[in-house]
Amino acid sequence: MALRHISGEKIAVWQLEALAARFKQKFPAMILVSAHSEMRGDKEYFLYHRAQLMQGTSASVLRDQIIAGNILVDLRLHEKQTYARNHGTGFRVREDKLHLLFQEIRDL
């Protein structure tokens, strides 16, 4: 996988296996809980109606989802002028695409 400047020039290259290992380290599994919410005055109430355990992925699954545009790799690097800190590699996924990243999904 490569990071490219808008000119098309490659700026950085990662081995897919390294990205997959980092994803597995950050997200070995997750529980996605769905709920309906309702405001009553100034309080919010939730009715939880579904919980799913999502786990297991592979380099090929991640590759396919990166190519499809369903997962983006964020580089959160230090920047002197804004004093931003390096928070490492991040992964950005829309909630409705989460199920595409995991090989095993089980309703709880």
Kinemage of the C-alpha trace (Angstrom):
@kinemage 1
@onewidth
@group {chain A} dominant
@subgroup {mainchain}
@vectorlist {calphas} color= white
{ca met a 1} P 0.000 0.000 0.000
{ca ala a 2} L 1.314 3.452 -0.803
{ca leu a 3} L 0.688 7.032 0.225
{ca arg a 4} L 0.736 9.327 -2.776
{ca his a 5} L 0.961 13.062 -3.145
{ca ile a 6} L -1.810 14.640 -5.223
{ca ser a 7} L 0.755 14.748 -8.053
{ca gly a 8} L 0.833 10.928 -7.977
{ca glu a 9} L 4.345 10.701 -6.507
{ca lys a 10} L 4.757 7.938 -3.896
{ca ile a 11} L 5.624 9.440 -0.524
{ca ala a 12} L 5.573 6.299 1.626
{ca val a 13} L 5.015 2.570 1.168
{ca trp a 14} L 3.763 0.033 3.719
{ca gln a 15} L 3.707 -3.702 3.554
{ca leu a 16} L 0.109 -4.870 3.727
{ca glu a 17} L 1.036 -7.398 6.406
{ca ala a 18} L 2.363 -4.567 8.616
{ca leu a 19} L -0.907 -2.635 8.297
{ca ala a 20} L -2.903 -5.793 9.024
{ca ala a 21} L -0.779 -6.518 12.107
{ca arg a 22} L -1.369 -2.988 13.393
{ca phe a 23} L -5.122 -3.264 12.768
{ca lys a 24} L -5.237 -6.602 14.615
{ca gln a 25} L -3.308 -5.066 17.509
{ca lys a 26} L -5.701 -2.124 17.799
{ca phe a 27} L -8.898 -4.085 17.034
{ca pro a 28} L -8.572 -7.768 17.872
{ca ala a 29} L -12.322 -7.729 18.454
{ca met a 30} L -15.089 -5.252 19.076
{ca ile a 31} L -18.669 -5.227 20.263
{ca leu a 32} L -21.036 -3.080 18.241
{ca val a 33} L -24.158 -2.152 20.193
{ca ser a 34} L -27.166 -0.672 18.411
{ca ala a 35} L -29.804 1.362 20.193
{ca his a 36} L -32.779 3.608 19.619
{ca ser a 37} L -32.546 6.898 21.479
{ca glu a 38} L -35.153 9.344 22.674
{ca met a 39} L -34.896 12.740 24.305
{ca arg a 40} L -37.178 13.322 27.301
{ca gly a 41} L -36.677 16.885 28.364
{ca asp a 42} L -32.935 17.335 28.783
{ca lys a 43} L -32.188 13.608 29.278
{ca glu a 44} L -31.461 11.049 26.566
{ca tyr a 45} L -32.783 7.507 26.953
{ca phe a 46} L -31.559 4.456 25.071
{ca leu a 47} L -33.263 1.186 24.169
{ca tyr a 48} L -30.528 -1.286 23.299
{ca his a 49} L -31.757 -3.792 20.745
{ca arg a 50} L -28.685 -5.512 19.291
{ca ala a 51} L -25.128 -6.389 20.243
{ca gln a 52} L -22.660 -8.057 17.895
{ca leu a 53} L -19.217 -9.457 18.603
{ca met a 54} L -16.943 -8.853 15.618
{ca gln a 55} L -13.521 -10.466 15.479
{ca gly a 56} L -10.851 -11.863 13.200
{ca thr a 57} L -9.506 -10.282 10.045
{ca ser a 58} L -6.767 -10.883 7.520
{ca ala a 59} L -4.441 -8.933 5.280
{ca ser a 60} L -6.540 -9.873 2.239
{ca val a 61} L -9.774 -8.664 3.871
{ca leu a 62} L -8.143 -5.352 4.763
{ca arg a 63} L -6.606 -4.993 1.297
{ca asp a 64} L -9.991 -5.509 -0.363
{ca gln a 65} L -11.642 -2.969 1.932
{ca ile a 66} L -8.879 -0.368 1.440
{ca ile a 67} L -9.186 -0.758 -2.336
{ca ala a 68} L -12.989 -0.472 -2.073
{ca gly a 69} L -12.571 2.742 -0.067
{ca asn a 70} L -14.317 1.306 3.002
{ca ile a 71} L -11.316 1.765 5.286
{ca leu a 72} L -8.902 4.674 5.313
{ca val a 73} L -5.508 4.714 6.979
{ca asp a 74} L -4.877 7.900 8.953
{ca leu a 75} L -1.381 9.155 9.610
{ca arg a 76} L -1.556 11.248 12.743
{ca leu a 77} L 1.885 12.796 12.800
{ca his a 78} L 3.560 15.466 14.895
{ca glu a 79} L 3.368 18.947 13.411
{ca lys a 80} L 5.519 21.678 15.012
{ca gln a 81} L 3.395 24.694 14.109
{ca thr a 82} L 0.200 23.323 15.651
{ca tyr a 83} L 1.957 21.301 18.380
{ca ala a 84} L -0.037 18.227 17.315
{ca arg a 85} L 1.232 14.942 18.751
{ca asn a 86} L 1.964 11.687 17.022
{ca his a 87} L -0.946 9.402 17.803
{ca gly a 88} L 0.259 6.678 15.461
{ca thr a 89} L -1.522 4.863 12.700
{ca gly a 90} L -5.290 5.213 12.745
{ca phe a 91} L -8.041 3.471 10.843
{ca arg a 92} L -11.184 5.263 9.762
{ca val a 93} L -14.304 3.260 8.890
{ca arg a 94} L -17.948 4.208 8.521
{ca glu a 95} L -20.191 2.378 10.987
{ca asp a 96} L -22.225 0.734 8.209
{ca lys a 97} L -19.001 -0.794 6.793
{ca leu a 98} L -17.585 -2.235 10.039
{ca his a 99} L -18.982 -5.689 9.347
{ca leu a 100} L -16.852 -5.882 6.178
{ca leu a 101} L -13.620 -5.780 8.203
{ca phe a 102} L -14.203 -8.843 10.344
{ca gln a 103} L -14.421 -12.499 9.405
{ca glu a 104} L -16.540 -13.606 12.350
{ca ile a 105} L -19.685 -11.775 13.482
{ca arg a 106} L -21.866 -13.197 16.223
{ca asp a 107} L -25.060 -11.790 17.742
{ca leu a 108} L -24.883 -11.617 21.524
